[in-house]
């Protein structure tokens, strides 16, 4: 028996989508569009017509007039060259460069097949290195415009950290630490013992001892002997959050100041410091509003930390944290760096900021960081 199908007439009344929902939809579609980029092939780049990046006003929570025009990417990593050129690595939109302290930006993505950048490093006068989420490592001449892939020797495509020491580049990955050998044009494994361990942070002491902050296994240092291969050794350090009384071995960042004091930032257990070259540790997290440490910048006797809820300075002479968030419209900080001139640059989940007074005040420098999205039709 044939079943009758009832036809439903189209609805002609207006179905205008609420603006907040439209903004969410646009951002979601753009994210999926960008995520498909890495599978296109090496012949394409972010500078091709399909992946064009335009200089547009940034999207901020208080910038409603621009919500339909575009948005700024999450700035995961920042570096500044000795002559003041700023490089910003984004999560999904590749690399941007500013030669005027963030007043304007230009995309530099030709040859970069993975636009999800996790870390950057600079050898002054030579190259900038980019570690990506799925594409390994790329290198760009500072005066150049085209990236080259230099992944030979890597056993892992996710690169979380860099360290440059005496023009030697070290990379922290999901399979340990590597060192770039220019003469051989390849990466070689540094030490045994971190084969399947993610290394999101690297540092070096003045005696040449390498330190590796790992995700889930704590802190390691490299033991080198002439008669045997070098080996990574667990420091056996215990990092206990004074509030939760729980040990933390998921480390995110590490830094060493001129006095050889070591600072360790955890994923959610705050920050720890050692003043005796790693033999003992103490927590600096008391009264720190947020325990998710994203970046650490030693500044003379103080230390500045970027967290999931703002930027704070530890005043060593006062033994307390000071808020440094005036002017920041986004407190989800992803990266923080300082220039030779003392200017601070902060990357957030939507754009970047600059401070020229030690963090007392911040200026939004996101103009030009982003992608053009101008929807047409009834939802405009």
C-alpha positions in Angstrom: 0.0 0.0 0.0 1.4 3.3 -1.0 1.9 5.6 2.0 0.9 9.2 1.6 3.6 11.7 2.4 2.4 15.0 3.9 4.2 17.9 2.3 5.3 20.7 4.6 5.2 24.2 3.2 8.3 26.3 3.6 8.3 28.8 6.4 8.4 32.4 5.0 8.8 34.3 8.3 12.1 35.7 9.2 14.6 33.3 10.9 17.2 35.9 11.8 20.0 34.3 13.9 20.9 36.0 17.2 24.2 37.8 16.8 26.1 35.9 19.6 25.1 32.6 18.0 26.2 33.8 14.6 29.5 34.9 15.9 30.0 31.4 17.4 29.0 29.8 14.1 31.4 31.9 12.1 34.3 31.2 14.4 33.5 27.4 14.4 33.3 27.2 10.6 36.5 29.2 10.3 38.3 26.9 12.7 37.3 23.8 10.8 38.2 25.5 7.5 41.7 26.3 8.8 42.2 22.8 10.4 41.8 21.3 7.0 44.8 23.2 5.8 47.5 20.8 6.7 46.0 18.0 4.6 46.0 20.1 1.4 49.5 19.3 0.4 52.9 21.1 0.4 52.1 22.9 -2.8 49.7 25.2 -1.0 50.4 27.8 1.7 48.6 30.3 3.8 49.6 33.0 1.3 47.7 31.3 -1.5 44.3 32.8 -2.5 42.5 30.0 -0.8 44.2 30.8 2.5 44.6 34.5 2.3 45.1 36.4 5.6 44.1 40.0 5.6 45.0 43.0 7.8 41.8 43.5 9.7 40.7 45.0 13.1 41.0 42.4 15.8 38.0 40.8 17.5 37.8 41.6 21.2 35.0 41.0 23.8 34.3 44.8 23.9 34.6 45.3 20.1 31.1 44.6 18.9 31.4 46.7 15.7 34.0 44.3 14.4 32.4 40.9 15.4 31.1 40.4 11.8 34.4 41.3 10.2 36.9 38.9 11.6 38.8 37.7 14.6 42.3 37.5 16.0 44.0 34.1 16.5 45.4 32.6 19.6 49.0 33.7 19.9 50.8 30.6 21.2 54.4 31.9 21.0 56.3 35.2 20.6 59.9 36.0 20.0 61.7 39.4 19.5 65.0 39.7 17.6 67.8 41.9 19.1 66.9 44.7 16.6 63.2 44.7 17.8 61.4 42.7 15.1 58.5 40.8 16.7 57.4 37.4 15.5 54.0 36.0 16.6 53.1 32.3 16.1 49.4 31.6 16.0 47.4 28.5 16.5 45.8 28.0 13.0 46.9 31.1 11.1 50.7 30.7 10.8 53.3 33.3 11.5 53.0 37.1 11.6 55.9 39.6 11.7 56.0 43.2 12.9 58.8 45.6 12.3 57.2 48.5 14.2 56.6 47.0 17.6 53.2 45.6 16.8 51.6 48.6 15.1 51.2 46.6 11.9 51.7 42.9 11.0 52.4 40.9 7.9 51.8 37.2 7.4 54.8 35.0 6.5 53.5 31.7 5.6 54.8 30.7 2.1 56.0 27.1 2.4 54.5 26.6 5.8 52.2 23.6 5.5 51.1 23.4 9.2 49.8 26.8 10.4 49.4 25.6 14.0 52.6 26.9 15.7 53.6 25.9 19.2 57.0 27.5 19.6 59.5 29.8 18.0 63.3 30.4 18.3 65.6 32.9 16.7 69.3 32.8 15.9 70.1 36.5 15.5 71.1 37.5 12.0 70.4 34.1 10.6 67.1 32.1 11.0 63.8 31.8 12.8 62.7 28.3 13.7 59.0 27.3 14.1 57.8 24.2 15.9 54.3 23.0 14.8 51.6 20.7 16.0 51.6 18.2 13.2 54.2 19.3 10.7 57.5 19.1 12.5 60.0 22.0 12.3 60.4 24.8 9.7 63.1 27.4 9.2 63.0 30.8 7.6 65.9 33.2 6.9 65.3 36.4 8.8 65.4 38.4 5.5 63.6 35.6 3.6 59.9 35.0 2.7 59.7 31.2 2.2 59.9 28.5 4.9 61.8 25.3 4.5 60.9 22.1 6.2 63.8 20.7 8.2 62.2 17.6 9.8 64.9 15.1 8.8 65.8 13.0 11.8 62.7 13.8 13.9 60.6 10.9 15.2 57.7 13.1 16.2 55.8 15.8 14.3 54.7 17.7 17.4 57.3 20.1 18.6 56.6 21.9 21.9 59.8 23.8 22.8 63.1 25.3 21.6 66.3 26.3 23.2 69.1 28.2 21.5 72.5 28.1 23.1 75.6 29.4 21.3 73.7 29.2 18.0 72.9 25.5 18.6 69.2 24.8 18.4 67.5 22.2 20.6 64.0 21.0 20.2 61.6 19.4 22.8 59.1 17.0 21.2 56.8 14.1 22.1 59.8 11.7 21.8 62.4 13.6 23.7 65.0 16.2 22.8 66.8 16.8 19.5 69.7 18.9 18.4 70.1 20.4 14.9 73.3 19.6 13.1 73.8 22.1 10.3 76.6 20.2 8.6 74.4 17.1 8.2 71.1 19.0 7.7 69.3 16.8 10.2 68.2 16.5 13.8 69.9 14.0 16.1 68.6 12.7 19.4 70.1 14.2 22.6 70.6 11.6 25.3 68.7 8.5 26.1 65.8 8.1 28.5 63.1 10.5 27.1 62.1 8.4 24.1 58.4 8.6 24.6 58.1 11.6 26.8 56.8 15.0 25.9 59.2 17.9 26.6 57.4 21.2 26.7 60.3 23.1 28.3 64.1 23.3 27.9 66.7 25.3 29.7 70.5 25.3 30.2 72.7 26.3 33.2 75.9 28.3 33.0 77.9 25.1 33.4 76.2 23.6 30.3 73.8 21.3 32.0 70.7 20.8 30.0 67.3 20.7 31.8 64.1 19.2 30.4 60.7 19.9 31.9 58.4 17.0 30.9 54.7 16.4 30.8 53.9 13.8 33.4 57.4 12.7 34.4 58.8 15.8 36.2 62.2 17.4 35.7 65.2 15.7 34.1 68.9 16.8 33.6 71.4 15.5 31.0 74.3 13.5 32.4 77.3 13.4 30.0 80.3 11.1 30.4 83.2 10.6 28.0 83.2 6.8 28.4 79.4 6.3 27.8 76.5 7.9 25.9 74.7 10.8 27.6 71.6 9.9 29.5 68.6 11.9 30.9 68.3 11.5 34.6 65.2 12.1 36.7 66.0 14.8 39.2 63.6 13.1 41.7 62.4 16.6 42.7 59.0 16.7 44.3 56.8 19.7 43.5 54.0 20.0 46.0 51.2 22.6 45.7 51.0 24.2 49.2 47.3 24.6 48.8 46.2 21.2 47.5 49.2 19.3 49.1 49.4 17.2 45.9 52.6 16.5 43.9 52.8 17.9 40.4 54.9 16.3 37.6 53.1 17.8 34.6 55.5 20.7 33.9 54.9 23.3 31.2 57.7 25.9 31.2 61.2 26.3 32.6 63.4 29.4 32.9 66.8 30.3 34.5 67.8 33.8 35.5 71.3 35.4 35.6 71.8 34.2 39.2 71.1 30.7 38.1 67.9 30.4 39.9 65.5 28.0 38.2 61.8 28.6 37.8 59.4 25.8 36.9 55.8 26.3 35.8 53.3 23.5 36.0 50.1 22.8 34.2 47.9 23.5 37.2 50.1 23.4 40.3 51.6 26.9 40.1 55.3 27.9 40.0 58.3 26.5 41.8 61.8 27.9 42.2 65.3 26.6 43.2 68.1 28.9 44.3 70.6 26.0 44.7 70.8 24.8 41.1 67.9 22.3 41.5 68.9 20.6 44.7 65.8 21.9 46.6 62.6 23.6 45.6 60.0 26.0 47.1 56.6 27.1 45.8 55.9 30.6 44.8 52.2 30.0 44.2 50.8 31.3 47.5 48.4 34.1 46.7 48.9 33.6 43.0 45.3 33.9 41.6 45.8 31.2 38.9 48.0 28.1 39.0 48.1 27.4 35.2 51.5 28.7 34.2 51.9 29.4 30.5 55.2 31.5 30.4 58.0 32.6 32.7 60.1 35.7 32.2 62.9 36.4 34.7 63.3 40.2 35.1 66.4 41.1 37.2 65.5 40.0 40.7 61.8 39.5 40.0 60.0 37.0 37.8 56.9 37.6 35.6 54.5 34.8 34.9 51.7 34.5 32.4 48.8 32.4 33.6 45.4 31.3 32.5 43.9 34.4 34.2 46.4 37.3 33.7 50.0 38.3 34.2 51.7 38.7 37.6 55.1 39.9 38.9 56.8 38.3 41.8 58.3 41.1 43.9 61.3 39.3 45.6 61.9 42.2 48.0 58.3 42.2 49.1 57.7 38.4 48.8 54.3 38.8 47.1 52.6 38.8 43.7 51.5 42.0 42.0 48.7 42.3 39.4 49.9 43.5 35.9 46.7 43.4 33.9 45.7 47.0 33.3 44.7 47.3 29.7 44.4 43.6 29.0 41.0 42.8 27.5 41.8 39.1 27.4 43.3 37.4 30.5 43.7 34.0 28.9 47.5 34.5 28.4 49.2 32.0 26.1 52.7 33.4 25.8 55.0 36.1 27.1 58.4 37.5 26.1 60.6 40.5 26.7 62.7 42.4 24.2 66.3 43.6 24.7 64.8 47.1 25.3 62.6 45.8 28.1 59.3 45.8 26.3 56.9 43.0 27.2 54.8 41.3 24.6 51.9 39.0 25.6 49.9 36.6 23.4 46.4 35.8 24.4 43.7 33.5 23.1 42.6 36.3 20.8 45.4 38.7 19.8 48.5 40.3 21.3 49.4 43.1 23.7 52.5 45.2 24.4 53.8 47.0 27.5 56.5 49.6 27.5 56.5 50.3 31.3 57.3 46.9 32.8 53.8 45.6 32.6 52.0 48.4 34.4 49.9 49.2 31.3 49.2 47.2 28.2 48.3 48.3 24.6 46.4 46.1 22.2 48.5 45.4 19.1 46.2 43.0 17.4 45.4 45.1 14.4 46.4 43.0 11.5 46.4 39.7 13.3 43.5 37.7 12.0 41.3 36.6 9.1 38.7 38.4 7.1 35.2 37.0 7.5 32.4 39.2 5.9 29.2 37.2 5.7 26.6 38.3 3.2 22.9 37.8 3.3 20.0 37.9 5.9 22.3 37.3 8.9 24.6 40.3 8.2 
